[in-house]
Each structure stands twice: as structure tokens, then as C-alpha cells.
């Protein structure tokens, strides 16, 4: 087998957001590519016909794009970007030398028309400062570059079209003069951080402040007019910097949004749904102040709003689909309470003929479900099978066409279109068609892993996981080295997906085992609750039992088992190396928490920790029993401990504690901290460096390699 070179990561393309045009003939999507020269990720905007008649064509290339949203006429496409102009294409999955040779191809014509604008004037006077995210609109009927339609000093965080397409509602921070002065001294002069907020930091957003977010209405036909602020449409809440207000313009000419206006908005994750007239006036609260609502979607007739909501006081409870009446006297009703399955992370709501489609987590699988307003729910799209994951989904307004993002381990993650009528097909959907092959060159040149599901028993439960291996390797041949890759969350799950990291490992001879341990989602509330408030218990037993099962089959060399995992995958490794010191030959816990008491208040999850464990000064035993570092005297495993220097979800001080505890006892350990990285993998150079370090750590401590030497 040939090893996948790690610098091939620069050739990777990852599909993001998807938006189907109102009549279903086109789909817009974002794709993240990597500029090797600048060593950064760039999110670009593309459009493709849903009949599969030609390849996607690029609309943006140089400065990033997000939130593609079609206007109601189907010819205009709005998006958010922080850009001066789209000067030249820098990245792409096609050969750069051949990019503009297809002069008579519509895609090339569109790209050349956009990139030919060499006007150096900064749109709407952004000056020499770094541009802030603004709304831009392409008119695809007229052609040409996008037109900037907002100019907010603090940028735009979210937006939606009015039903007639002549206005936008946008979400933007609106600081007072005093607040602006504070922001200037912090951003430009490196002044002190001053805050009185309980939620004083948020991962990825940094230190918080008191600036209020509002909704504004933008008149598209009058670009000289100032946006009109809706004074009672303001935000609030602990994680609003991440969640936003989700402005959604309804067909009855009211705008729905989310906010938290409780007495202590930073001490809860509750988000209520409000509705406000676009001309201003009072905002009406439509929900009861007890759930966290999101993913708002108006009924096409304006008769209610569907949301995805969860109970902040009941951590293992599934996120459910709720129907909210448009009158505050109507109580929101859960439509999926009897399903006992959570809406998948990032799950969207799509109305079709009075029914709702959404993605759910179901038996270690992300799949589609149709929900009726009386609460009846039916699993659909059997044609997906269990060997690929659904990472995104959208439907045309006319209900004709659906587009989904399907991820398959060996062939990539791509867009597929299907007639909505075929979602009910029992086995095959005849109209299913592939629209993209964004990683075709990578997949053609290098072997991607094969994947199979495996099962084992643990504490009376039948559990499952995914085992990845090189397609030319039969796991049953025996005595393979194993990487145990543990998912984060822990309220998440693993299913077969396309992954560069998996391919890097399997092409070097490793089997990659991703166990679905208790505490994860997809099997209902009882399964998730097994780990709630009791970290370091069920997952330790389940993961160890899974490894033992593979060894008992003769597939795995028990002396060559390596730990791998990010976030809760790092946390779980902390418990495994302190409770099962003989399990791993070496381990690489990344971005984890190993001391719950010291994490409280230094991370951004005090609300979640209180809901699960109580307060540390009131219930110290719960915190201590879920703290791995207190058992650090048991560590025998060589540890590569990795962290982000600005990770406010799992602060780097946590990784330092685990590292020092290991080194203090003479255990071989190394600490790697990426100074400006958040709770993520980072830019391409760091993604590659991370893989180099992990692979090197495993090789250094592999007894088979030592024997060869």
C-alpha cells in the first residue's frame, strides 16, 4: 500500500452550507479549500444545476463566503463575506493551469466576468481597515460580480430575505459611543479587558462585552437609505456570540428571532422565540422561557413556526422538533417526543406540503425523518443505506427537489439531488444523482479507507462502532496495529464518513476503531443518560470492551493499541490511561479536560457543567469523581498531550496539568500547544503538523518498530 502524503491535505475540499433555489433547478453551496502559498483556509461559493448537467461553477474565490440564501425570485443569491473585492482565484480542486482554458464554458465565463473587475476602490468606504462581514448579492440573471448591500461597522452576523425580495432583515451589533471607544482600545491599542458578564468568554469569539445585537431592515431598492433598527428586536444570552439571533422573515410579514431576556441571561442556555413587525413595534415572545430554541422555520402559510429545541435542565434529553403558534397564548408542542431520538447536530427544518423534514441521530446513523404536525414521524430515504452519512439537507420552496450532502468513506463527501417524491422509495431512489466530485483527484490518486460496522457486548448493552482499514487489507488477517479514535461530545456518535485523517492512518497500516460508547446520542435518552454526571465510568468500560473484542477476534495486536481523540475524545483518554493503564501502548489526548474543578469558570461551559454536576462548592464529590488527574499516579502510558492556546472550551491549562502529572512521574510525555488556536483543528499547516506529531508518537512507541530497529 502507498502512504497518503500529509501535504496532500492542501488538495482537500470540504463542502459546507447548502441552499436549493426556490424552484429546485440550482443549488448554491460553500466549500472550504486550502491556499498552500498563504497557508490558510478559504470558503468559496459555488452554484450547480440540480439535474447534474454540468459541473459547479465558482462565484467567489479569494475572501471567503458563508450563509448562501436565495432571493424569492430565484435569480439573486445573497451571502455573507468579509471582502474588499474578489481579485483573483487562489484555490480550487481543478488544475490551476487549466482553470481558464474552457473559454466557451459558462462556468469559466461567469468566473472571468467576476474577476475582470479591477476597480481598486474599496466598496462603500471600508477604508484601510480589515473588512467586516457584510451581505453581498449576486444577480445571476444579469451576471457580474456581487454587490455589497450592507455597511455595518461591526459587520453582519445573520440575515434573511423578505417574502417579496425588496428588503433584508440583518442581525448586527450596535455599540453605543462609549462601547465603541472600549472596543477600539481593546482591538487597536491592546487595552485591558473589562467585563461584568457572567459569560465572560466564548470559544471562538473570545472575551465577551456588553454590546447589544439588534435586527435592522435594509431597503434593497434604496441603497442610500440607512437600515432601520427594530428597537425591540434585540438579542441576549450566554452563547449568542455563537448562536446568533437567527432572523427569519415569515410569510405573514413578521420576523421571528431568538433571544434570552430572562433575569440572568448569561446563567442559562434558554433561547426563546420572538416575532416582531418589520416596521418596528413590540416583539412578542412566543415561547415559555424554559427551552433552548433554534433552527427557526415558518410554516409556508405563516401558520406557526417549527424549531429544534432542547431542555437546558435535562442534559441527556433529546433535542426535539417543536411547533410554535404565532400567538403567545399558544403553548409550543413537541412533535417528536415519542420518537426518543435527538435531532442531529446542525439539523435543519424543511417544510414540504405541510410536513417537516429533518435529520435525526438514529442507531449510530444520521438519517432523514418526515414529521407531521400531529406528531406522526416516519423514517424516509432508505436509499441512503447505513454505509454513508448525511451531513446536510435542503429542499426547494416548491417542494420539488431535495439536495443532501452525503459522506462515503471511500468516495468522498459530495452533493446529491433527488426528487422529493422519491424520498419515500423503499430501497432505491431512481432520481438520485450526484452533483459534485470535489475530491475526485485525491480519491483517484490515493486509496481511501474501507469501513465496516462492528458490534460487541459491554455491561449488558450491545454496542457498535466503525472500523476503518485500507481497502487492500483484510482485518481478519490479524495482528494489526489499532488506533482507537474516540468521538467528542460526549453526546455525539460515529458513522461511516470520508476523512483525510482516517486515510492518513489506514494507509500506514493501522486499523481505526471508532466506538459508540454509552453517553453518546442516537439510541435515545436512556443510552445518553448512562454517562450524565458520571464521566469516567461507562465509556471506559465500553471502549476497553470494544478493543478486547477486536483482539479476541484475532484482528488486533493488543500490544499495539494507540489512543486518539479530540475534546471528549481527549477527556476519555485521560480516564482510560488512569483506569486502564495497560490498554494503550501510547496515547494522544487532544484539547481535553482532566480537572473539572479548575475547569469551572476558566472555560466557557459553566452553565453546562452546573446542569450536569451542580456547583463545585456545593457538590465537590461529583466534580472529583469525574476528574482524571486525581488518579494520575496510575499513568504508565506515554502521552502526547495537545491543546489550543486560546481554547476556551477546554482550556490549555487542563492539558498542562495532565502533562505535568505524567512528567512528574517520569512518564514519557510531550506537550504541544498551538498558541492562537481555538477548540478546533486549525489552519492547514497545523492540521498537517498535528498529524505528523501523532503518527510520529505512535511510531516512536510501537514495539514492532522497535523490534525492527
Protein Blocks (a to p, Z undefined) as FASTA:
>chain_A
ZZddfklmmmpccdfbdcddfkopaccdddddddfklopaddddddddfklpaccddfbf
knopehiacdfkopaccdddddfbdfbafbdjbdfklmmmmmmbmklmmmmmmmmpccfb
dghhlajbdcddddddddfkngpadddfbdcfkbpfbdcddfkopaccdddddddfklmm
mmmmmmmnopacddfbfblccehklpadfbdcddddddfklmkbccdddfklccedjklm
mnonopacdfkopacddddfbfblmlccbdcdddddfkbpjdddfbeolaccehiacdfk
lpacddddddfklmklccddddddfbfkbccddfklmnopacdehiacddeehiacdddd
eehiacdddddfkopacdehklnommbccfbdcddfklmaccdddddfknopcdddddfk
lmmpmkbcfklccfbdfklmmmmmpccdddddddddeehiacdddddddfkbcfknopia
cdddddehjlgcddddddfklmmmmmnopacdddddehiahiajklmmmmgopghilmmm
mmmmmmmmmmmnopacfklcccddehjlmmmmmmmmmmmmmlpmbdcdehiafbfklmno
pamklmmmmmmnopfklmmmlmmmmcfklmmmmpcbdcdddddfklcklgfklmmmmmmm
mmmnopacdddddfkbccdebjfklmmmmmmmmmmmmmmmmmklmmmZZ
